Amino acid sequence: MSSHGEPIWAAQFVRHEDDPPPVSGAKAFVQLRGRLLMATARAIHRLSDDGSSWETLTREVSRPLAVIGDSLFVGDGDGVHRSDDGGFTWRRAVWGLTNRRVPYLAGVGGTLWAGTGAVHRGPRAAIYRSDDLGESWALTTANPWGPDKGPGEVETFAASDGNVWAYAEGAVWRYGGQHGKWQELDGGPFDNGLATYRGVLHAVEQGRLLRLDAATRTWEPPSSDARELLAARAAAMLTTRDRIYVGTEGQGVQVSTDAGVSWADAGLGQRSVSVLYEYGGAIYAGSPPRGGAQRLRSGAGTWERLNRGDGHGPQSTPSVVTLGERLYALDRHDMSASVDHGRTWEPVAGPATNVVALPSAYGRIYEATRGDGVHVMELVGRRWRDSGPVETRLAVRWVAAVGGVVYAGGSDGGVHVPVEALRPARHSLARLRLPRGRVLSADDRAVVFNAPGGLIRSIDGGITGARLPKPAATINGGAPRLDSMYVATGDMGVLRYDEGEWTPVNDGLPTLDVRGFARTGSRLYAAAHGAGVFRARERTLGDATLHWEPVGDNAALGEATAIAASETMLYVGIAGGDILASANGGVSWRPAGSLHDGMDPRGLAASGKQWYVATDAGVYKLSATGQWEVVPLTPAFIHAAAVGDGVAYVLTDSAVYRASGPDGSWARTPYDARGMTHIALLGGSLYASGKYGVVHRMDIED
């Protein structure tokens, strides 16, 4: 009970000793009331009293940070926020801040400076100042960069000689004078980082340290003997009483003890260091996005990694359930268990590590995952078993092999995998984590998806990726080649992405209906419906502009509907169900099988020595005896689960499945679930949340 007699929650934090560090990448350091604070991508942390770990003060706020007196300020895409109690409570400080995208803040004396970034179809980058702790802001510049140019954001501030200096995209600016104006200094382009050393402003110009002559406001070397360059471009600069430290892009930290005449390696080699700070006689370095925080103590020869949390930080725990006498909590997509009512927690080994929902009912826990299907744990024995919906007669539009796992896309937009792919023995295989997208190409380097928001090239299985705009065409396949991206379309032929635009590359193609690509070694092939199979050639060596030439003289190739390749073989699916194969790059072809019932191959994929065919009646593979076998499929991407008395539901990319009874099989409900994100049971109805805040209801039938 509170002091006012009101009931309150007792908090239990789900953390254990081998937790991943709370610091994914330090982005800024400041001191507040004698304590060191650090901003990461999603939180502000405070160094513990003994300097060994970090306390998480608040989440969902990050760089930039600034301190004036006892007030802490952070900037984000919604302006500036101020805290007067060390980061526990916040209030907005935006009056007069017409551009509220604030990527940089700095406290200089009693003045707070905000560098804003350009907003698409909105305000340009600008610099604001506040002399009343953020209560009001004044614009200090009306576009000092001229009418036709401007940096994306202001990145660094510094002060010396009664002036304020700003760094923005290769240029250094001075604010001062009787009327307070910004003026660009000559020189550059400069690397990131400004610092004052012994009262003089210093900057780095293409690897050379320079200092500013206050009288002439021109840049000069620190001495006539200073000819040595930094090992790489500068990304941050810090000065102490007798040293200059420079964080570089990819070469760690460089240090000079002779005012910049010579440089020595200070450690953290092969890292990019974009934040440097001095606190308590030690140097702190940050290496976003995943390099964490490092510390170099005075007199020490090596850096120490400082990424451990102390167990008092808030933690996102989206699900807590009970099974028997145990509590189970979903934390960071992993599970933890407690046998003492939440006072202590231990990690629980499960069949998957990307859990999105963890409901429980009638002595079972249902584990819904993103990429690993559905699993159930029984109270008796506490062992996991696979328990996902199974489809065998699914209309499939594409099939692809990624990292040893075959993925199939249904006509309803759902993504499925063979049931055998989710068996515990295969959980070491790489998993895709991006649902609601079609795999266009996959190799050892990257996977390319056709997702609702555009094309995505990912090197981590779909967790993150670079996005390309989607062409206005029906996309049937994709292939990265010669540092460009090519797509096969059903109505515009082959398109190449270059300098922000898609351009046709159809020289030699007699039709614009291209059903897909296949690659053997460095050779790229395209299946053109109504015309045959074509091989790409550069017009000149290294030229990314392609010319297509036909391969093979088999008349059936004109009815090609799909194409794929293994390490040595080309496969083409023909309308009516025939599969042709070539071992010599398409020069000659032989029959490799024929689907029964005259089904058209919608897609082909090879995984090892086995290859798969997508049809309107499911996915088939050819057995060792030459017989076609249907491949049982299960949805890999589960977005939510809801369980009640005697019934369970799971939400996938495209459908809702229901299981009656604890051991009942799953059945697809008739409701379209595309765009749904969560489900919940209430009374006799199932509710689902969708786009734009809409909640849908499905009445449950017995």
URHUMO-V441555 format. One record per residue. PSI is psi in whole degrees, 0 to 359 (NA if undefined). Layout:
PSI ; PSI
This chain:
146 ; 174 ; 343 ; 7 ; 13 ; 144 ; 140 ; 162 ; 144 ; 124 ; 136 ; 124 ; 131 ; 93 ; 154 ; 171 ; 326 ; 23 ; 147 ; 151 ; 148 ; 354 ; 105 ; 335 ; 114 ; 131 ; 339 ; 148 ; 143 ; 165 ; 136 ; 118 ; 41 ; 5 ; 147 ; 129 ; 149 ; 136 ; 133 ; 193 ; 330 ; 10 ; 165 ; 131 ; 155 ; 136 ; 134 ; 166 ; 324 ; 3 ; 17 ; 346 ; 176 ; 138 ; 131 ; 117 ; 313 ; 149 ; 169 ; 15 ; 144 ; 203 ; 145 ; 161 ; 149 ; 151 ; 133 ; 116 ; 235 ; 13 ; 136 ; 137 ; 142 ; 151 ; 150 ; 197 ; 357 ; 19 ; 216 ; 141 ; 145 ; 139 ; 133 ; 7 ; 34 ; 17 ; 9 ; 322 ; 151 ; 152 ; 151 ; 147 ; 82 ; 5 ; 122 ; 356 ; 89 ; 333 ; 114 ; 13 ; 103 ; 95 ; 353 ; 139 ; 152 ; 139 ; 118 ; 107 ; 233 ; 11 ; 136 ; 127 ; 138 ; 123 ; 123 ; 156 ; 158 ; 143 ; 130 ; 125 ; 32 ; 206 ; 149 ; 171 ; 142 ; 174 ; 129 ; 156 ; 149 ; 128 ; 8 ; 42 ; 40 ; 2 ; 328 ; 154 ; 148 ; 133 ; 124 ; 356 ; 141 ; 76 ; 73 ; 348 ; 6 ; 171 ; 338 ; 2 ; 160 ; 143 ; 160 ; 327 ; 155 ; 134 ; 335 ; 142 ; 153 ; 164 ; 140 ; 152 ; 33 ; 8 ; 159 ; 136 ; 145 ; 141 ; 132 ; 108 ; 58 ; 355 ; 152 ; 133 ; 148 ; 134 ; 124 ; 198 ; 172 ; 324 ; 4 ; 75 ; 158 ; 136 ; 136 ; 134 ; 153 ; 164 ; 180 ; 181 ; 144 ; 152 ; 169 ; 140 ; 124 ; 145 ; 152 ; 124 ; 117 ; 42 ; 2 ; 137 ; 135 ; 147 ; 167 ; 125 ; 105 ; 51 ; 356 ; 129 ; 131 ; 154 ; 156 ; 127 ; 114 ; 330 ; 314 ; 349 ; 45 ; 158 ; 144 ; 156 ; 155 ; 336 ; 167 ; 342 ; 355 ; 95 ; 351 ; 133 ; 158 ; 161 ; 340 ; 176 ; 144 ; 143 ; 346 ; 155 ; 142 ; 137 ; 140 ; 192 ; 324 ; 14 ; 154 ; 121 ; 139 ; 123 ; 134 ; 171 ; 97 ; 358 ; 26 ; 218 ; 135 ; 146 ; 144 ; 132 ; 5 ; 40 ; 24 ; 6 ; 319 ; 163 ; 147 ; 154 ; 124 ; 6 ; 180 ; 35 ; 150 ; 5 ; 151 ; 125 ; 112 ; 359 ; 131 ; 142 ; 146 ; 132 ; 127 ; 32 ; 2 ; 158 ; 131 ; 138 ; 144 ; 139 ; 78 ; 157 ; 340 ; 12 ; 350 ; 201 ; 141 ; 152 ; 136 ; 106 ; 155 ; 128 ; 349 ; 150 ; 348 ; 158 ; 148 ; 138 ; 129 ; 82 ; 13 ; 136 ; 158 ; 2 ; 1 ; 2 ; 150 ; 146 ; 137 ; 118 ; 90 ; 349 ; 133 ; 128 ; 168 ; 148 ; 109 ; 232 ; 12 ; 149 ; 138 ; 134 ; 138 ; 121 ; 120 ; 38 ; 9 ; 171 ; 146 ; 155 ; 148 ; 136 ; 4 ; 41 ; 35 ; 4 ; 322 ; 154 ; 149 ; 145 ; 146 ; 125 ; 126 ; 174 ; 348 ; 159 ; 6 ; 59 ; 135 ; 343 ; 147 ; 67 ; 162 ; 151 ; 151 ; 55 ; 24 ; 148 ; 131 ; 126 ; 109 ; 131 ; 163 ; 90 ; 345 ; 15 ; 208 ; 138 ; 153 ; 137 ; 129 ; 150 ; 317 ; 116 ; 337 ; 50 ; 146 ; 146 ; 150 ; 138 ; 72 ; 160 ; 147 ; 130 ; 135 ; 341 ; 54 ; 134 ; 114 ; 133 ; 338 ; 159 ; 142 ; 149 ; 125 ; 117 ; 34 ; 0 ; 136 ; 130 ; 140 ; 136 ; 122 ; 164 ; 342 ; 4 ; 355 ; 153 ; 128 ; 162 ; 159 ; 142 ; 321 ; 339 ; 340 ; 9 ; 148 ; 327 ; 344 ; 12 ; 353 ; 349 ; 152 ; 142 ; 144 ; 145 ; 10 ; 100 ; 179 ; 42 ; 153 ; 135 ; 119 ; 323 ; 156 ; 135 ; 192 ; 343 ; 321 ; 162 ; 136 ; 126 ; 147 ; 95 ; 166 ; 326 ; 2 ; 185 ; 138 ; 128 ; 119 ; 140 ; 3 ; 33 ; 15 ; 2 ; 315 ; 168 ; 162 ; 136 ; 137 ; 147 ; 148 ; 131 ; 155 ; 71 ; 165 ; 111 ; 126 ; 348 ; 168 ; 159 ; 117 ; 137 ; 132 ; 46 ; 18 ; 167 ; 129 ; 142 ; 144 ; 128 ; 161 ; 353 ; 355 ; 12 ; 222 ; 131 ; 144 ; 134 ; 123 ; 123 ; 45 ; 3 ; 152 ; 128 ; 144 ; 142 ; 75 ; 17 ; 118 ; 350 ; 125 ; 354 ; 156 ; 3 ; 89 ; 121 ; 348 ; 175 ; 159 ; 149 ; 130 ; 115 ; 234 ; 2 ; 138 ; 132 ; 151 ; 140 ; 113 ; 114 ; 128 ; 356 ; 330 ; 201 ; 137 ; 147 ; 140 ; 140 ; 144 ; 144 ; 320 ; 161 ; 125 ; 358 ; 129 ; 350 ; 125 ; 152 ; 134 ; 135 ; 141 ; 150 ; 141 ; 155 ; 22 ; 120 ; 333 ; 339 ; 338 ; 341 ; 28 ; 133 ; 345 ; 157 ; 145 ; 170 ; 145 ; 196 ; 328 ; 350 ; 147 ; 138 ; 139 ; 130 ; 135 ; 141 ; 131 ; 348 ; 352 ; 148 ; 127 ; 149 ; 149 ; 133 ; 2 ; 39 ; 24 ; 2 ; 317 ; 156 ; 151 ; 154 ; 136 ; 5 ; 167 ; 127 ; 146 ; 163 ; 16 ; 31 ; 139 ; 131 ; 122 ; 337 ; 156 ; 148 ; 141 ; 132 ; 106 ; 231 ; 357 ; 141 ; 156 ; 149 ; 129 ; 133 ; 177 ; 352 ; 23 ; 189 ; 135 ; 151 ; 154 ; 122 ; 173 ; 338 ; 3 ; 12 ; 146 ; 133 ; 133 ; 142 ; 114 ; 131 ; 152 ; 145 ; 128 ; 327 ; 107 ; 124 ; 333 ; 162 ; 148 ; 132 ; 150 ; 202 ; 98 ; 11 ; 149 ; 144 ; 144 ; 145 ; 124 ; 190 ; 325 ; 350 ; 163 ; 129 ; 148 ; 139 ; 123 ; 124 ; 153 ; 332 ; 14 ; 154 ; 159 ; 143 ; 140 ; 131 ; 163 ; 7 ; 136 ; 123 ; 11 ; 131 ; 353 ; 151 ; 328 ; 156 ; 155 ; 147 ; 136 ; 118 ; 232 ; 24 ; 151 ; 129 ; 143 ; 138 ; 140 ; 201 ; 157 ; 27 ; 12 ; 134 ; 128 ; 152 ; 137 ; 118 ; 129 ; 131 ; 139 ; NA
